[in-house]
Amino acid sequence: MTPEELSLAISACLKDAVATGDIALSASALPDEVRVERPKNRDHGDWATNIALQLAKQAGTNPREFATVLSTRLKAIDGVAGVEIAGPGFLNITVDAAAAGALARMIVEAGTQYGTNSALAGHTVNMEFVSANPTGPLHIGHTRWAALGDSIARVLRASGADVTAEYYINDAGSQMNVFANSVYSRLHGRPVPEGGYPGQYIADLGHEVLTEHPDIRELTEVAALPVIRSAAYKAQMKDIKATLADFGVEFDVFFSEQELHDAGAIESAVARLREQGHVFDDGGAVWLRTTDFGDDKDRVMIRANGEPTYFAADAAYYLSKKDRGFTEKIYLLGADHHGYINRLKAIAACAGDDPEKNIEVLIGQLVSVNGAKLSKRAGNIIELKDLIDWLGKDAVRYSLARFPADSPLTLDPELLKKHSNENPVFYVQYAHARSRGAARNAVAAGVDRSAFDASQLDHATENELLSHLGSYPSIVAKAAELREPHRVARHLEVIAGAYHRWYDACRIAPMGDEEVTDVNRTRLWLNDATSQVLANGLDLLGVSAPERM
């Protein structure tokens, strides 16, 4: 019996008690979901709920009397071995071994779908993250949101949301001209101009431009710069996409800021927001009155010289997302973007959306890596591709995923390269590889899954392992709700620990010439169920589940 099944059973008992008049509550007063948790002391049962404490006052009774009514009904449910009332009215519930053990078979049969849920079904989400300028390679500043953003998208999808991962390409504005001038200078053997982009990668881009346009050096500067800007931009975006692919990060949409400008979206956004009554003119400039919605000051959209601001592009981009049918927009921004929260929410409000429901801004704190070296290509940055080559995709992604985004983080390369239990990613991946090795050995010894007797899974370590496997779906749902994939990572470590303890205590394959029994066969189901949950969880983190290590 999974926690979700037990929660539904308690809800059914509540509804029955209300329907029969044993509990004086209206049906509308009942919660949508009854929360069940592991008791701190496992001697108190497998699961506990404080629902009686929550509802007793509304029902005009004391919590222990309320709990007594529920316990009578719960005891009659198949799979519930016992119910005890503790303290002021807690319900401690013990499930029988067969009900708990049946979970192993259910997980194996569910396969990759185990852990998915429909909690966010109907949610249409646009999630923008990374969005690095196309003027240089991805670096350590982009790694956190590349890893976390992709994992958040995965847990949202696992909870039923329709998610579009989007990369906003900042390919408009003066920085692109500086970029083109830098490449032009290196093509002609000159140092980049003051304020330009340094690094060998600029010279490398120049060689790529020259390959595509062999006569580029023969053109005048005025004629060459637009060609260089376009070709170098495409080459740099190709490099960015290749690095993201190596990091296991996929985007559904690469959205060009320049296309917003070319399509007249800036002017359209100003006009639409003016119709909403939030645009005003002052000092020759066009302003959006964002102070009406919590911003610290009103924002200029069109300068007095007629040039649009970055803020105007932000507003047009938000409206584009709204027009494309995304009711929820999630922005994942860096540590230096706190000031963007109020202004983006103000844009949402000016557009007629609810800033508490239709937009969410997550801020990620800085990450550093001890001993990381500056890029040989870029010179003044630590490149993401160098981190991948040095530490490996799995180590970097898992390490970034196992901490909340709002906590500063320093990664220890020496730890991440260790093949020991001290290294969290190795610990979890080794549990998966060990389970696959155990399955191979069991099959070689003649064990198969032709029989399953859930009552055979009655060892203490089996009860512990099954309980953690059963909690996995609720962990995924909570990770999606709170946008916190680190909950999945931490739970995988708990499962790995429980698996190692079970592996040491219970044999899957028989010893020597011993006969294969249903105990062996049933344990193979539990072993394979553990493999499946570990693989499913690692996939949500963008980390591989190796068959051997």
Salt bridges, closest charged atoms under 4 A:
ASP16 OD2 - ARG73 NE 2.68
ASP22 OD2 - ARG73 NH2 2.67
GLU37 OE2 - ARG35 NH2 2.90
ASP46 OD1 - ARG42 NH2 3.14
GLU109 OE2 - ARG105 NE 3.06
GLU128 OE1 - LYS321 NZ 3.19
ASP150 OD2 - ARG154 NE 2.68
ASP150 OD2 - ARG397 NH2 2.80
GLU166 OE1 - ARG324 NH1 2.82
GLU212 OE2 - HIS213 NE2 3.57
ASP239 OD2 - ARG377 NH2 3.76
ASP239 OD1 - LYS385 NZ 2.60
ASP252 OD2 - ARG157 NH2 3.04
GLU257 OE2 - HIS261 NE2 3.53
ASP281 OD1 - ARG274 NH2 3.18
ASP295 OD2 - ARG299 NE 2.76
ASP296 OD1 - ARG299 NH2 2.86
ASP323 OD2 - ARG272 NH1 2.71
GLU328 OE2 - HIS123 ND1 2.52
ASP336 OD1 - HIS337 ND1 2.59
ASP353 OD1 - LYS322 NZ 2.54
ASP353 OD2 - LYS329 NZ 2.96
GLU360 OE1 - ARG483 NH2 2.95
GLU383 OE1 - ARG377 NH2 2.64
ASP394 OD1 - LYS393 NZ 3.15
GLU414 OE2 - LYS417 NZ 3.91
GLU422 OE1 - LYS418 NZ 3.50
ASP448 OD1 - ARG521 NE 3.69
GLU462 OE2 - ARG523 NE 3.10
GLU464 OE2 - HIS468 NE2 3.81
GLU464 OE2 - ARG501 NH2 2.80
GLU481 OE1 - LYS478 NZ 3.17
GLU484 OE1 - ARG487 NE 2.63
GLU493 OE1 - ARG402 NH2 2.87
ASP504 OD1 - ARG434 NH2 3.41
ASP518 OD1 - ARG521 NH1 2.78
ASP528 OD1 - ARG436 NH1 3.17
ASP528 OD2 - ARG449 NH1 2.55
ASP539 OD1 - ARG154 NH1 3.64
GLU547 OE1 - ARG436 NE 3.80
GLU547 OE1 - ARG440 NH1 3.92
